[in-house]
Amino acid sequence: MKTVYVQTVVTALAATALWGSAAMAQGNEGSGEIPRSMLGDTTLPGTVQMRETPKIDPEEVGRNLQLDPEKQRQSYGTVTRSREGEEKRDAPAEDVLRSLDGAQAPGADPAFGESGDRQVFGDDDRVQITDSSSYPFRTVGLLLANDADGNYSACSATLIGPRTVLTAAHCLYSHESGGWLDGFVFAPGMTDMDTAPFGVWEYETAHIFEGYISNYQGYYGSVVPWDIAVVVLEEPIGEYLGWMSYGHDPQLGDFHANVVGYPGDKPAGTMWRTDCPVPQAVIEELTFYYDCDTYQGSSGASVYRYTPHDDQRIILGINVAESPQANFAVRVNQTYFNWVSNLVK
């Protein structure tokens, strides 16, 4: 891996550096069995394109983002789209604002061994998951969206609550296409395109940061810091399949990243896992970098840490972009942790 030393955003965003105590939302392994009475359609649309992973120049991240304090605060408001197409804007929640205002003080998952134009560094170290019935693989799924012409694209996403999945904002909203995508459905545990073993589930609401929309300056690097999203489903499938923990570690140092998703250079709808070290030197306030192999379709995949002493899997970031030097994740800092926690159902 080529070590990347980049100041992720300008000083105007430095207030999101948060040094409070660690916070974590607990996961749940579930039973792995969804009642037949809940299962509806288990087929996907015939033609699905993997959502392209944005490419960025690390020097562009946050360039020219000289946000005044009020604009910065507004960036952390929430824009919500409902399944009926209604859009709503909410001001930042109090705990999100407190985390912004209070910034003053300074191993591979063992489950991997049980499974059987790309951005790959060195040898391709990805391994296919052919059986997604075990935890945590059944919490990971394909998130589909369609555009105004009815074309489907897909990203990766992860259950983090009974009805909630975590993904990237660019999987839900396209500046180039003029705004929101639509018709979001989540197919957990997909291992091929023939059928969805745990069903295909429709969304109720989709949520992104206001800053992902209003701070766009014609290039993706201007909105990388806000490229995180939450989708709330209509049904509580996580009660059966389980969900992953997510957390904020203000003292995050060297850790081993685990990524499970749907890279588009592999057969359509197939799930792959990879893992790699993340050195402290490339962990920034809002992002971190790594040389885990990814490709379009892996956008929105969770980047998580496994700790063997307590058998914990904790999502620390969302895979969002690639550059010639490394792949990028938006880091779950305290502000983002609070924002996500307010949306989880």
Secondary structure, 3 states (H helix, E strand, C coil): CCCCCCCCCCHHHHHHCCCCCCEEECCECCCCCCCCCCCCCCCCCCCEEECCCCECCHHHCCCCCCCCHHHHHHHCCEEEEECCCCEEEECCCHHHHHHHHCCCCCCCCHHHHHCCCCECCCCCCCEEECCCCCCCHHHEEEEEEECCCCCEEEEEEEEEECCEEEECHHHCEECCCCEECEEEEEEECCCCCCCCCCCCEEEEEEEEEHHHHHCCCCCHHHCHHHCCEEEEECCCCHHHHCECEEEECCCCCCEEEEEEECCCCCCCCCEEEEEEEECHHHECCCEEEECCCECCCCCCCEEEEEECCCCEEEEEEEEEEECCCCEEEEECCHHHHHHHHHHCC
